Amino acid sequence: MNTTRLTMLALGLTLATAGIAQAHATFESDSAQSEKSFKAVLQVPHGCDGKATTEVQMKLPEGFVFAQPQPKPGWEIEIIKGDYQKTYDNHGKKVSSGPVEIRWKGGNLPDEYYDTFVVKGKISGFDKETVLAFPTVQLCGTEGKVLWDEVAAEGQSAHDLKSPAPTVTVTLAAAGDEHAGHLAAPGPVMLGDLEISGGATKAMLPGAKVGGGFLTIKNGGSADDRLVAVESQVAGRVEIHEMAMENDVMKMRKLDDGVVIPAGETVELKSGGLHLMFMQVSKPFAEGETVPVTLTFEKAGKVDATLAVGTAGGAAAATGGHSHH
């Protein structure tokens, strides 16, 4: 079996694992840096044995503070407040209480659809790498409930749990690196009415030739535009791909026509959804480096942007979970 076939087989196994993981409620990003703000994006992939989800309850762990939930059309938000175990600094003000649970209520998410529930806060008070669990409950009317509240014991794998709570791994900035957080989020780039921000990718495994890329495009204008092509000097070619769960199976396709950026809206290219694929990479991306890209839009034209290379999140994260094309 040649190297290409071995690579495809490895990516195929990664895809199968990603599909299984997506059956659970998980966070879109499962790592965060201490003393930085973090947007927890909870992915809810199904209801309760076929019943629609009508309420989502998320408990916030100690160390995730100053929480602000993102409103969702058609859903009410209940913020439950309580005391923190410690006191935290909020721009010079000492704070010892705040939101400890968020509930999105009164909505309707059918079993066959997927959606996200978002809360922004700050990760604070950690002096070592720590895994934070956010126990979550899905309610489906008065007849259904799904619990995502199991936490792995020390030395136990979360894969052994039937209903694992969504988790975030807290990392620390490198000693003496006071600008460590800046690399993860390059400053926004403007092109006419378009704002490109949040460029990121992940470190690749040695010998890997395929990497994923993620960024956010905001269209502040009154007319739609379209991302039609992406180029990079570090890859033979860059493609725009889409991944989606259909009947608990992860499916993917190359978007030959690009991605529409609707007027007044924001489009996120992220792991598990729309994303970039760097093919025939000349050298595996290494943590701490940057990846240059040139984006071509149908109306706005071309613009250069940068993706920051973060820590390796496993083959699924680094490749976008692809198997073959």
LUMMAR-437983 format. One record per residue (C-alpha): residue in one letter; residue number from 1; z, x, y. Coordinates in steps of 0.5 Angstrom, whole numbers. Layout:
residues N
GUMAR  resn  resi     c3     c1     c2
GUMAR     A   NUM      Z      X      Y
...
***
This chain:
residues 325
GUMAR  resn  resi     c3     c1     c2
GUMAR     M     1      0      0      0
GUMAR     N     2     -2      3      7
GUMAR     T     3      2      4     13
GUMAR     T     4     -1     -2     16
GUMAR     R     5      0     -7     10
GUMAR     L     6      8     -4     10
GUMAR     T     7      9     -6     17
GUMAR     M     8      6    -13     17
GUMAR     L     9     10    -14     11
GUMAR     A    10     16    -12     15
GUMAR     L    11     14    -16     21
GUMAR     G    12     13    -22     16
GUMAR     L    13     20    -21     13
GUMAR     T    14     23    -21     20
GUMAR     L    15     19    -28     22
GUMAR     A    16     23    -31     16
GUMAR     T    17     29    -29     18
GUMAR     A    18     28    -31     25
GUMAR     G    19     26    -38     23
GUMAR     I    20     32    -39     19
GUMAR     A    21     37    -37     25
GUMAR     Q    22     33    -42     29
GUMAR     A    23     36    -47     25
GUMAR     H    24     43    -46     28
GUMAR     A    25     45    -47     36
GUMAR     T    26     44    -40     39
GUMAR     F    27     44    -36     46
GUMAR     E    28     37    -34     48
GUMAR     S    29     40    -28     50
GUMAR     D    30     46    -25     46
GUMAR     S    31     48    -19     49
GUMAR     A    32     51    -18     56
GUMAR     Q    33     54    -13     61
GUMAR     S    34     61    -13     63
GUMAR     E    35     62    -14     70
GUMAR     K    36     56    -17     71
GUMAR     S    37     53    -24     72
GUMAR     F    38     50    -27     65
GUMAR     K    39     46    -34     64
GUMAR     A    40     48    -37     58
GUMAR     V    41     42    -41     55
GUMAR     L    42     44    -45     49
GUMAR     Q    43     38    -47     45
GUMAR     V    44     39    -53     41
GUMAR     P    45     34    -54     35
GUMAR     H    46     36    -60     32
GUMAR     G    47     40    -67     32
GUMAR     C    48     45    -69     27
GUMAR     D    49     42    -71     20
GUMAR     G    50     36    -74     24
GUMAR     K    51     40    -77     30
GUMAR     A    52     38    -75     37
GUMAR     T    53     43    -71     41
GUMAR     T    54     47    -75     46
GUMAR     E    55     52    -70     48
GUMAR     V    56     53    -62     48
GUMAR     Q    57     60    -59     49
GUMAR     M    58     61    -52     50
GUMAR     K    59     68    -48     50
GUMAR     L    60     68    -42     54
GUMAR     P    61     72    -36     52
GUMAR     E    62     76    -32     56
GUMAR     G    63     73    -27     60
GUMAR     F    64     67    -31     61
GUMAR     V    65     69    -34     68
GUMAR     F    66     67    -37     75
GUMAR     A    67     62    -41     70
GUMAR     Q    68     57    -46     74
GUMAR     P    69     53    -51     69
GUMAR     Q    70     46    -52     71
GUMAR     P    71     44    -59     72
GUMAR     K    72     39    -63     67
GUMAR     P    73     35    -69     69
GUMAR     G    74     38    -75     65
GUMAR     W    75     45    -72     63
GUMAR     E    76     51    -72     66
GUMAR     I    77     56    -66     67
GUMAR     E    78     63    -66     66
GUMAR     I    79     67    -59     68
GUMAR     I    80     74    -58     64
GUMAR     K    81     78    -53     68
GUMAR     G    82     84    -50     66
GUMAR     D    83     88    -43     67
GUMAR     Y    84     85    -36     65
GUMAR     Q    85     90    -32     61
GUMAR     K    86     88    -26     66
GUMAR     T    87     87    -26     73
GUMAR     Y    88     80    -24     75
GUMAR     D    89     77    -21     82
GUMAR     N    90     72    -26     85
GUMAR     H    91     69    -22     91
GUMAR     G    92     76    -20     93
GUMAR     K    93     80    -26     91
GUMAR     K    94     84    -26     86
GUMAR     V    95     83    -32     81
GUMAR     S    96     87    -35     75
GUMAR     S    97     84    -41     73
GUMAR     G    98     77    -44     73
GUMAR     P    99     72    -48     68
GUMAR     V   100     74    -47     61
GUMAR     E   101     69    -52     58
GUMAR     I   102     62    -55     60
GUMAR     R   103     60    -62     57
GUMAR     W   104     53    -65     58
GUMAR     K   105     53    -72     57
GUMAR     G   106     49    -79     56
GUMAR     G   107     43    -75     55
GUMAR     N   108     38    -76     49
GUMAR     L   109     35    -71     45
GUMAR     P   110     31    -73     39
GUMAR     D   111     32    -69     33
GUMAR     E   112     25    -67     33
GUMAR     Y   113     25    -64     39
GUMAR     Y   114     28    -57     42
GUMAR     D   115     32    -56     49
GUMAR     T   116     36    -51     52
GUMAR     F   117     43    -52     56
GUMAR     V   118     45    -47     61
GUMAR     V   119     51    -45     64
GUMAR     K   120     52    -38     69
GUMAR     G   121     58    -34     70
GUMAR     K   122     61    -27     70
GUMAR     I   123     63    -23     64
GUMAR     S   124     69    -19     66
GUMAR     G   125     75    -16     64
GUMAR     F   126     73    -12     58
GUMAR     D   127     74     -4     56
GUMAR     K   128     70     -4     50
GUMAR     E   129     64     -7     46
GUMAR     T   130     67    -15     44
GUMAR     V   131     63    -21     41
GUMAR     L   132     65    -27     45
GUMAR     A   133     64    -34     41
GUMAR     F   134     63    -40     45
GUMAR     P   135     65    -46     40
GUMAR     T   136     60    -51     41
GUMAR     V   137     59    -59     39
GUMAR     Q   138     53    -63     38
GUMAR     L   139     55    -71     39
GUMAR     C   140     50    -76     36
GUMAR     G   141     52    -83     39
GUMAR     T   142     58    -85     35
GUMAR     E   143     55    -83     28
GUMAR     G   144     54    -76     28
GUMAR     K   145     57    -69     30
GUMAR     V   146     55    -62     29
GUMAR     L   147     60    -57     30
GUMAR     W   148     58    -50     31
GUMAR     D   149     65    -47     31
GUMAR     E   150     66    -42     26
GUMAR     V   151     67    -34     28
GUMAR     A   152     66    -28     23
GUMAR     A   153     73    -25     22
GUMAR     E   154     73    -17     22
GUMAR     G   155     68    -14     18
GUMAR     Q   156     65    -21     16
GUMAR     S   157     58    -22     17
GUMAR     A   158     56    -28     22
GUMAR     H   159     50    -29     17
GUMAR     D   160     56    -31     12
GUMAR     L   161     58    -37     16
GUMAR     K   162     55    -44     15
GUMAR     S   163     56    -46     22
GUMAR     P   164     57    -40     26
GUMAR     A   165     59    -41     34
GUMAR     P   166     54    -38     39
GUMAR     T   167     56    -31     41
GUMAR     V   168     55    -26     46
GUMAR     T   169     56    -18     45
GUMAR     V   170     59    -15     51
GUMAR     T   171     57     -8     53
GUMAR     L   172     60     -3     58
GUMAR     A   173     56      1     63
GUMAR     A   174     55      8     61
GUMAR     A   175     60     12     64
GUMAR     G   176     59     14     71
GUMAR     D   177     53     10     71
GUMAR     E   178     54      5     77
GUMAR     H   179     47      3     77
GUMAR     A   180     46      1     70
GUMAR     G   181     46     -6     71
GUMAR     H   182     40     -5     76
GUMAR     L   183     35     -3     70
GUMAR     A   184     36     -9     67
GUMAR     A   185     33    -13     72
GUMAR     P   186     27    -10     76
GUMAR     G   187     27    -13     83
GUMAR     P   188     22    -19     84
GUMAR     V   189     15    -17     86
GUMAR     M   190     11    -22     91
GUMAR     L   191      3    -24     90
GUMAR     G   192      1    -29     95
GUMAR     D   193      6    -35     93
GUMAR     L   194      8    -32     86
GUMAR     E   195     14    -29     85
GUMAR     I   196     15    -24     79
GUMAR     S   197     22    -22     77
GUMAR     G   198     26    -21     71
GUMAR     G   199     21    -16     67
GUMAR     A   200     24    -14     61
GUMAR     T   201     23    -11     54
GUMAR     K   202     27     -8     48
GUMAR     A   203     27     -1     45
GUMAR     M   204     23      0     39
GUMAR     L   205     24      2     32
GUMAR     P   206     21      9     31
GUMAR     G   207     14      9     29
GUMAR     A   208     13      2     31
GUMAR     K   209      7      0     35
GUMAR     V   210      8     -7     37
GUMAR     G   211     13     -9     42
GUMAR     G   212     15    -15     46
GUMAR     G   213     15    -17     54
GUMAR     F   214     19    -22     58
GUMAR     L   215     19    -24     65
GUMAR     T   216     19    -30     70
GUMAR     I   217     14    -33     74
GUMAR     K   218     15    -37     80
GUMAR     N   219     10    -41     84
GUMAR     G   220     12    -43     91
GUMAR     G   221      5    -46     93
GUMAR     S   222      2    -52     93
GUMAR     A   223     -4    -51     88
GUMAR     D   224     -3    -49     80
GUMAR     D   225     -5    -42     78
GUMAR     R   226     -6    -38     71
GUMAR     L   227     -4    -32     68
GUMAR     V   228    -10    -30     65
GUMAR     A   229    -10    -22     63
GUMAR     V   230     -4    -17     62
GUMAR     E   231     -6     -9     62
GUMAR     S   232     -1     -3     61
GUMAR     Q   233     -3      4     60
GUMAR     V   234      2      5     55
GUMAR     A   235     -1      0     50
GUMAR     G   236     -8     -1     47
GUMAR     R   237     -8     -8     49
GUMAR     V   238     -3    -13     52
GUMAR     E   239     -4    -20     49
GUMAR     I   240      0    -27     51
GUMAR     H   241      3    -31     46
GUMAR     E   242      7    -37     44
GUMAR     M   243     12    -38     39
GUMAR     A   244     15    -45     37
GUMAR     M   245     19    -48     32
GUMAR     E   246     15    -54     28
GUMAR     N   247     19    -57     23
GUMAR     D   248     24    -51     22
GUMAR     V   249     18    -47     21
GUMAR     M   250     16    -41     27
GUMAR     K   251      9    -42     29
GUMAR     M   252      5    -37     33
GUMAR     R   253     -1    -36     37
GUMAR     K   254     -5    -32     42
GUMAR     L   255     -7    -36     48
GUMAR     D   256    -14    -34     50
GUMAR     D   257    -14    -38     56
GUMAR     G   258     -7    -35     59
GUMAR     V   259     -1    -39     61
GUMAR     V   260     -2    -44     67
GUMAR     I   261      3    -43     73
GUMAR     P   262      4    -50     76
GUMAR     A   263      5    -51     83
GUMAR     G   264     12    -51     85
GUMAR     E   265     15    -49     78
GUMAR     T   266     18    -43     74
GUMAR     V   267     15    -41     68
GUMAR     E   268     19    -36     63
GUMAR     L   269     16    -31     58
GUMAR     K   270     22    -30     54
GUMAR     S   271     24    -28     46
GUMAR     G   272     22    -34     42
GUMAR     G   273     17    -38     47
GUMAR     L   274     12    -35     51
GUMAR     H   275     12    -28     51
GUMAR     L   276      7    -21     52
GUMAR     M   277      5    -17     46
GUMAR     F   278      4    -10     47
GUMAR     M   279     -1     -8     41
GUMAR     Q   280     -2     -1     39
GUMAR     V   281      3      2     43
GUMAR     S   282      2     10     44
GUMAR     K   283     10     11     44
GUMAR     P   284     15      7     42
GUMAR     F   285     19      4     48
GUMAR     A   286     26      8     49
GUMAR     E   287     32      5     52
GUMAR     G   288     33      7     60
GUMAR     E   289     25      7     61
GUMAR     T   290     21      3     64
GUMAR     V   291     14      0     62
GUMAR     P   292      9     -1     67
GUMAR     V   293      4     -7     67
GUMAR     T   294     -2    -10     71
GUMAR     L   295     -2    -18     71
GUMAR     T   296     -8    -21     73
GUMAR     F   297     -8    -29     76
GUMAR     E   298    -14    -33     76
GUMAR     K   299    -13    -35     84
GUMAR     A   300     -8    -30     86
GUMAR     G   301    -11    -24     83
GUMAR     K   302     -8    -17     81
GUMAR     V   303     -1    -14     82
GUMAR     D   304      3     -9     78
GUMAR     A   305     10    -10     76
GUMAR     T   306     15     -6     71
GUMAR     L   307     19     -8     65
GUMAR     A   308     26     -5     64
GUMAR     V   309     27     -3     57
GUMAR     G   310     34     -5     54
GUMAR     T   311     38     -4     48
GUMAR     A   312     34     -5     41
GUMAR     G   313     36    -12     39
GUMAR     G   314     33    -12     32
GUMAR     A   315     26    -12     30
GUMAR     A   316     25    -20     31
GUMAR     A   317     27    -18     39
GUMAR     A   318     23    -12     39
GUMAR     T   319     17    -16     37
GUMAR     G   320     18    -23     39
GUMAR     G   321     18    -24     31
GUMAR     H   322     11    -24     30
GUMAR     S   323      8    -23     23
GUMAR     H   324      1    -22     23
GUMAR     H   325     -5    -24     27
***
